[in-house]
Amino acid sequence: MSSQFAGEALSRMDLDPDYGRQEAELEGWPQLSGAEFVSCFYKKFKVVPAKPITRIEFTYV
């Protein structure tokens, strides 16, 4: 297994609908748009949309 860490602002998911939908699906929420995922994420974790968060992506090899 390998992993990749990346800091990224969630606001990108809100501003780019195609990217947002793809990322929401990767996070396990295929029924949500990027904007809906971001809204749920800020409510749950109390973060500011423009603040970079750490995303960890795993690849099984």
Protein Blocks (a to p, Z undefined) as FASTA:
>chain_A
ZZddddddfklmmmmmmlmmmmmmmnopakbcfklmmmmmmmmnopafklccdddddddZ
Z
